[in-house]
Amino acid sequence: GLAALLASLADLPSVEARADAEMAELADASMRAMHEQAEEHRPALGNLLDAVSHIDRRETMDWLVQAFDVVGFSDGMLFQSALLMDRYHAMRPRGEVSAKDSQQILLTAVVVALKTESRDELQFSLRQVVAHLGRDKVSFKEFVAAELKMLKPLGFCVGTPTVHEFMEVLSTRISHYDHRLVTLAGFLLQLTLADACVHWGHPHAVLAASALIMAALTLQVPADAMTILLEDLRLLCPHFAEPASEVLRCCADLHILWVQSFSVPQSLVFPFAQHLRSKFAHKRYHGVASIEPPSCAPILA
């Protein structure tokens, strides 16, 4: 697993590699703790959909993807913002939310997520971020009050693992197979943001592994990659009796979403996917936006 990979770096001349090797003993336990924390804070899907409609949520995610692309915020921050917003909606008191309140919730999630990122993300002050993304319609004082209102139901617990982080961990041993592999998996994971049932209907370790497997099969990388992924998923989620079965169910959901986004203009996810493809058309994404989904969902041997 990942621990063995890190341990193998011990004899390399690089100081950085030997430092990574020191983490070998902690790797497997850290991965399991990461999964447990993510599951503890996974939004209850029923509560989320009671609080916000599919359409309203999809429009919000569409705005997030486009705004983050323009501003240059990281994909990690995109997923952290979505996680915070969905966690809050799933836990907040029921009742109608005004357009202004919705905007405050969105901006609060973004800025709280920004605070959990590295300082490299902070090219602007928090006041500038609020003013720019809020188009000067939300005062900084209102934002501070909204931040406290969001953090209380969340128990002031932020920075919990996202599906993007699971993708980074699970791709460590297989990313060398194809330079497009992680990028295509990232595209599929961002596509799930448009569908709460797919995004929150599976443990995020399973969702990340499934996106990587879908990408690997589509790009026709060696079968060893799937074996490695399932091995690492077993380490992440030791309570799963049949990890492959969990992955197959998730891959089926991913495949349906991918097909709808690519060739079904009347599907609700299609407009979101068009904007997502515009983002992934950039050179840094290796042209994965134009890759078509396979004809059927995978069947693992």
Kinemage of the C-alpha trace (Angstrom):
@kinemage 1
@onewidth
@group {chain A} dominant
@subgroup {mainchain}
@vectorlist {calphas} color= white
{ca gly a 1} P 0.000 0.000 0.000
{ca leu a 2} L 0.944 3.635 0.412
{ca ala a 3} L 2.991 2.777 3.506
{ca ala a 4} L 5.158 0.399 1.466
{ca leu a 5} L 5.633 3.036 -1.207
{ca leu a 6} L 6.788 5.598 1.361
{ca ala a 7} L 9.096 3.071 3.037
{ca ser a 8} L 10.743 2.381 -0.328
{ca leu a 9} L 11.970 5.997 -0.412
{ca ala a 10} L 14.239 5.535 2.617
{ca asp a 11} L 17.377 4.720 0.610
{ca leu a 12} L 17.023 7.498 -1.969
{ca pro a 13} L 19.589 10.318 -1.918
{ca ser a 14} L 16.948 13.069 -1.765
{ca val a 15} L 16.447 14.547 1.709
{ca glu a 16} L 12.775 15.181 0.879
{ca ala a 17} L 12.277 11.529 -0.139
{ca arg a 18} L 13.836 10.246 3.078
{ca ala a 19} L 11.637 12.622 5.070
{ca asp a 20} L 8.568 11.175 3.295
{ca ala a 21} L 9.808 7.676 4.183
{ca glu a 22} L 9.573 8.595 7.870
{ca met a 23} L 5.779 8.802 7.414
{ca ala a 24} L 5.460 5.162 6.320
{ca glu a 25} L 4.453 3.828 9.735
{ca leu a 26} L 1.692 6.426 10.021
{ca ala a 27} L 0.327 6.240 6.472
{ca asp a 28} L -2.221 3.423 6.782
{ca ala a 29} L -3.588 4.588 10.146
{ca ser a 30} L -3.827 8.168 8.854
{ca met a 31} L -5.764 7.015 5.794
{ca arg a 32} L -8.274 5.143 7.955
{ca ala a 33} L -8.667 8.133 10.284
{ca met a 34} L -9.229 10.344 7.244
{ca his a 35} L -12.082 8.091 6.083
{ca glu a 36} L -13.648 7.957 9.550
{ca gln a 37} L -13.577 11.744 9.873
{ca ala a 38} L -15.084 12.222 6.415
{ca glu a 39} L -17.907 9.809 7.220
{ca glu a 40} L -18.596 11.486 10.550
{ca his a 41} L -19.122 14.816 8.800
{ca arg a 42} L -20.800 13.610 5.593
{ca pro a 43} L -24.053 15.605 5.207
{ca ala a 44} L -27.245 13.623 5.644
{ca leu a 45} L -28.628 13.532 2.117
{ca gly a 46} L -32.284 13.652 3.162
{ca asn a 47} L -31.728 16.689 5.371
{ca leu a 48} L -29.783 18.442 2.632
{ca leu a 49} L -32.485 17.942 0.013
{ca asp a 50} L -35.156 19.068 2.483
{ca ala a 51} L -33.239 22.300 2.968
{ca val a 52} L -32.320 23.162 -0.622
{ca ser a 53} L -33.775 22.027 -3.937
{ca his a 54} L -31.777 20.141 -6.559
{ca ile a 55} L -32.115 23.086 -8.945
{ca asp a 56} L -31.039 25.775 -6.457
{ca arg a 57} L -28.091 23.698 -5.312
{ca arg a 58} L -27.008 22.930 -8.882
{ca glu a 59} L -27.126 26.621 -9.803
{ca thr a 60} L -24.980 27.431 -6.771
{ca met a 61} L -22.414 24.778 -7.706
{ca asp a 62} L -22.401 26.087 -11.268
{ca trp a 63} L -21.599 29.566 -9.964
{ca leu a 64} L -18.855 28.171 -7.712
{ca val a 65} L -17.121 26.329 -10.561
{ca gln a 66} L -17.178 29.368 -12.855
{ca ala a 67} L -16.202 31.910 -10.191
{ca phe a 68} L -13.340 29.799 -8.852
{ca asp a 69} L -12.012 29.314 -12.368
{ca val a 70} L -12.014 33.077 -12.981
{ca val a 71} L -10.478 33.979 -9.616
{ca gly a 72} L -7.962 31.137 -9.744
{ca phe a 73} L -8.882 29.383 -6.501
{ca ser a 74} L -7.785 25.756 -6.226
{ca asp a 75} L -9.943 22.708 -6.873
{ca gly a 76} L -9.266 21.653 -3.290
{ca met a 77} L -10.873 24.868 -2.087
{ca leu a 78} L -13.809 24.332 -4.452
{ca phe a 79} L -14.620 21.006 -2.806
{ca gln a 80} L -14.075 22.385 0.687
{ca ser a 81} L -16.504 25.249 -0.039
{ca ala a 82} L -19.121 22.815 -1.367
{ca leu a 83} L -18.662 20.559 1.656
{ca leu a 84} L -19.097 23.401 4.149
{ca met a 85} L -22.170 24.733 2.386
{ca asp a 86} L -23.851 21.323 2.163
{ca arg a 87} L -22.971 20.465 5.767
{ca tyr a 88} L -24.560 23.714 6.923
{ca his a 89} L -27.722 23.266 4.864
{ca ala a 90} L -28.121 19.715 6.195
{ca met a 91} L -27.883 20.956 9.801
{ca arg a 92} L -29.505 24.399 9.777
{ca pro a 93} L -33.030 25.028 11.095
{ca arg a 94} L -35.684 24.387 8.461
{ca gly a 95} L -37.430 27.260 6.751
{ca glu a 96} L -37.276 29.364 3.625
{ca val a 97} L -33.963 31.060 2.848
{ca ser a 98} L -34.015 34.434 1.107
{ca ala a 99} L -31.847 35.170 -1.907
{ca lys a 100} L -29.657 37.430 0.239
{ca asp a 101} L -29.286 34.738 2.917
{ca ser a 102} L -28.350 32.208 0.244
{ca gln a 103} L -25.659 34.554 -1.024
{ca gln a 104} L -24.334 35.025 2.500
{ca ile a 105} L -24.206 31.259 3.070
{ca leu a 106} L -22.303 30.806 -0.172
{ca leu a 107} L -19.801 33.587 0.552
{ca thr a 108} L -19.325 32.379 4.114
{ca ala a 109} L -18.531 28.847 2.949
{ca val a 110} L -16.017 30.196 0.442
{ca val a 111} L -14.199 32.442 2.912
{ca val a 112} L -14.153 29.818 5.685
{ca ala a 113} L -12.744 27.343 3.163
{ca leu a 114} L -10.176 29.932 2.126
{ca lys a 115} L -9.041 30.225 5.735
{ca thr a 116} L -8.323 26.478 5.819
{ca glu a 117} L -6.133 26.618 2.690
{ca ser a 118} L -2.449 27.477 2.542
{ca arg a 119} L -1.453 31.130 2.579
{ca asp a 120} L -0.629 30.822 -1.126
{ca glu a 121} L -4.350 31.016 -1.844
{ca leu a 122} L -4.667 34.396 -0.133
{ca gln a 123} L -3.759 36.686 -3.012
{ca phe a 124} L -6.466 39.068 -1.766
{ca ser a 125} L -7.588 40.100 1.695
{ca leu a 126} L -10.743 38.491 3.057
{ca arg a 127} L -12.518 41.840 2.733
{ca gln a 128} L -11.570 41.971 -0.950
{ca val a 129} L -12.820 38.417 -1.512
{ca val a 130} L -16.177 39.194 0.135
{ca ala a 131} L -16.542 42.440 -1.828
{ca his a 132} L -15.567 40.878 -5.153
{ca leu a 133} L -17.583 37.654 -4.974
{ca gly a 134} L -20.512 39.413 -3.306
{ca arg a 135} L -20.426 42.242 -5.860
{ca asp a 136} L -20.409 44.716 -2.969
{ca lys a 137} L -23.936 43.660 -1.961
{ca val a 138} L -22.876 41.979 1.299
{ca ser a 139} L -21.087 44.098 3.885
{ca phe a 140} L -18.126 42.669 5.744
{ca lys a 141} L -20.008 43.136 9.022
{ca glu a 142} L -22.899 41.046 7.683
{ca phe a 143} L -20.427 38.412 6.562
{ca val a 144} L -18.834 38.146 10.026
{ca ala a 145} L -22.282 37.588 11.571
{ca ala a 146} L -23.093 34.989 8.899
{ca glu a 147} L -19.791 33.197 9.561
{ca leu a 148} L -20.622 32.737 13.238
{ca lys a 149} L -24.130 31.598 12.286
{ca met a 150} L -22.644 28.901 10.017
{ca leu a 151} L -19.899 27.728 12.355
{ca lys a 152} L -22.135 27.123 15.384
{ca pro a 153} L -24.211 24.269 13.839
{ca leu a 154} L -20.970 22.800 12.462
{ca gly a 155} L -19.491 22.719 15.950
{ca phe a 156} L -16.731 25.007 14.661
{ca cys a 157} L -15.317 21.928 12.924
{ca val a 158} L -14.002 22.857 9.464
{ca gly a 159} L -11.308 21.565 7.138
{ca thr a 160} L -12.676 18.019 7.197
{ca pro a 161} L -11.508 15.701 4.353
{ca thr a 162} L -13.057 16.188 0.925
{ca val a 163} L -13.375 13.783 -1.976
{ca his a 164} L -10.622 15.753 -3.727
{ca glu a 165} L -8.204 14.847 -0.924
{ca phe a 166} L -9.144 11.169 -1.210
{ca met a 167} L -8.450 11.341 -4.939
{ca glu a 168} L -4.987 12.782 -4.250
{ca val a 169} L -4.205 10.017 -1.744
{ca leu a 170} L -5.563 7.149 -3.848
{ca ser a 171} L -3.830 8.347 -7.010
{ca thr a 172} L -0.375 8.406 -5.400
{ca arg a 173} L 0.594 4.938 -6.635
{ca ile a 174} L -1.084 5.053 -10.041
{ca ser a 175} L -0.740 8.594 -11.417
{ca his a 176} L 2.341 7.598 -13.437
{ca tyr a 177} L 0.280 5.334 -15.712
{ca asp a 178} L -1.157 8.265 -17.701
{ca his a 179} L -0.686 12.013 -17.171
{ca arg a 180} L -4.413 12.502 -17.843
{ca leu a 181} L -5.598 10.009 -15.232
{ca val a 182} L -5.935 12.279 -12.196
{ca thr a 183} L -7.240 15.167 -14.305
{ca leu a 184} L -10.045 13.075 -15.828
{ca ala a 185} L -10.957 11.687 -12.394
{ca gly a 186} L -11.031 15.268 -11.090
{ca phe a 187} L -13.376 16.251 -13.902
{ca leu a 188} L -15.742 13.414 -12.970
{ca leu a 189} L -15.675 14.372 -9.292
{ca gln a 190} L -16.480 17.993 -10.112
{ca leu a 191} L -19.316 16.737 -12.297
{ca thr a 192} L -20.818 15.029 -9.235
{ca leu a 193} L -21.114 18.409 -7.518
{ca ala a 194} L -24.176 18.963 -9.718
{ca asp a 195} L -25.953 15.912 -8.265
{ca ala a 196} L -26.165 15.663 -4.485
{ca cys a 197} L -27.418 12.083 -4.668
{ca val a 198} L -24.230 10.961 -6.401
{ca his a 199} L -21.881 13.258 -4.523
{ca trp a 200} L -23.179 12.377 -1.040
{ca gly a 201} L -24.720 8.988 -1.793
{ca his a 202} L -21.383 7.195 -1.422
{ca pro a 203} L -18.502 7.413 1.060
{ca his a 204} L -15.983 9.813 -0.406
{ca ala a 205} L -13.221 7.227 -0.372
{ca val a 206} L -15.431 5.082 -2.618
{ca leu a 207} L -16.418 8.024 -4.836
{ca ala a 208} L -12.772 9.020 -5.355
{ca ala a 209} L -11.709 5.433 -6.091
{ca ser a 210} L -14.606 5.024 -8.526
{ca ala a 211} L -13.716 8.211 -10.411
{ca leu a 212} L -10.119 7.024 -10.713
{ca ile a 213} L -11.261 3.604 -11.916
{ca met a 214} L -13.633 5.144 -14.466
{ca ala a 215} L -10.770 7.330 -15.698
{ca ala a 216} L -8.315 4.430 -15.765
{ca leu a 217} L -10.642 2.191 -17.765
{ca thr a 218} L -11.546 4.996 -20.169
{ca leu a 219} L -7.870 5.768 -20.780
{ca gln a 220} L -7.084 2.032 -21.010
{ca val a 221} L -4.295 2.042 -18.466
{ca pro a 222} L -2.916 -1.357 -17.325
{ca ala a 223} L -5.184 -3.439 -15.106
{ca asp a 224} L -2.597 -3.201 -12.335
{ca ala a 225} L -3.933 0.293 -11.590
{ca met a 226} L -7.352 -1.088 -10.618
{ca thr a 227} L -5.748 -3.753 -8.425
{ca ile a 228} L -3.711 -1.096 -6.628
{ca leu a 229} L -6.754 1.140 -6.158
{ca leu a 230} L -8.852 -1.608 -4.612
{ca glu a 231} L -5.952 -2.593 -2.364
{ca asp a 232} L -5.623 0.956 -1.055
{ca leu a 233} L -9.406 1.286 -0.698
{ca arg a 234} L -9.398 -1.794 1.559
{ca leu a 235} L -6.835 -0.057 3.756
{ca leu a 236} L -8.957 3.099 3.852
{ca cys a 237} L -12.224 1.295 4.552
{ca pro a 238} L -11.415 -2.024 6.291
{ca his a 239} L -15.064 -2.492 7.333
{ca phe a 240} L -16.172 -3.000 3.708
{ca ala a 241} L -16.613 -6.738 3.135
{ca glu a 242} L -16.589 -6.258 -0.660
{ca pro a 243} L -14.971 -2.956 -1.697
{ca ala a 244} L -15.327 -3.904 -5.373
{ca ser a 245} L -19.120 -4.082 -4.995
{ca glu a 246} L -19.216 -0.607 -3.442
{ca val a 247} L -17.101 0.707 -6.316
{ca leu a 248} L -19.248 -0.934 -8.977
{ca arg a 249} L -22.414 0.701 -7.649
{ca cys a 250} L -20.715 4.065 -7.536
{ca cys a 251} L -19.215 3.630 -11.033
{ca ala a 252} L -22.702 2.933 -12.368
{ca asp a 253} L -23.942 6.246 -10.928
{ca leu a 254} L -20.903 8.088 -12.294
{ca his a 255} L -21.386 6.586 -15.729
{ca ile a 256} L -25.051 7.648 -15.930
{ca leu a 257} L -24.128 11.193 -14.868
{ca trp a 258} L -21.263 11.356 -17.376
{ca val a 259} L -23.422 10.129 -20.262
{ca gln a 260} L -26.222 12.565 -19.400
{ca ser a 261} L -23.773 15.445 -19.198
{ca phe a 262} L -22.251 14.582 -22.558
{ca ser a 263} L -25.127 13.680 -24.825
{ca val a 264} L -28.476 14.446 -23.184
{ca pro a 265} L -29.114 18.219 -23.606
{ca gln a 266} L -32.456 18.005 -21.819
{ca ser a 267} L -30.863 16.547 -18.663
{ca leu a 268} L -30.634 18.866 -15.671
{ca val a 269} L -26.875 18.365 -15.396
{ca phe a 270} L -26.146 19.338 -19.024
{ca pro a 271} L -25.778 23.154 -18.546
{ca phe a 272} L -23.506 22.626 -15.541
{ca ala a 273} L -21.395 20.202 -17.569
{ca gln a 274} L -21.035 22.705 -20.404
{ca his a 275} L -19.481 25.235 -18.039
{ca leu a 276} L -17.323 22.534 -16.467
{ca arg a 277} L -16.027 21.547 -19.898
{ca ser a 278} L -15.130 25.157 -20.613
{ca lys a 279} L -12.973 25.091 -17.484
{ca phe a 280} L -11.350 21.759 -18.346
{ca ala a 281} L -10.677 22.914 -21.896
{ca his a 282} L -7.677 24.846 -20.542
{ca lys a 283} L -4.317 23.432 -21.555
{ca arg a 284} L -3.412 22.588 -17.964
{ca tyr a 285} L -6.202 19.997 -17.923
{ca his a 286} L -4.698 17.946 -20.780
{ca gly a 287} L -7.779 18.060 -23.008
{ca val a 288} L -9.875 15.708 -20.854
{ca ala a 289} L -13.018 17.807 -21.428
{ca ser a 290} L -13.396 16.243 -24.882
{ca ile a 291} L -13.040 12.616 -23.725
{ca glu a 292} L -16.313 10.756 -24.230
{ca pro a 293} L -17.689 8.349 -21.622
{ca pro a 294} L -17.395 4.619 -22.338
{ca ser a 295} L -20.436 2.833 -23.716
{ca cys a 296} L -21.126 1.075 -20.409
{ca ala a 297} L -20.152 1.160 -16.775
{ca pro a 298} L -17.148 -0.970 -15.787
{ca ile a 299} L -17.263 -4.589 -14.717
{ca leu a 300} L -14.334 -5.440 -12.453
{ca ala a 301} L -12.882 -8.916 -12.626
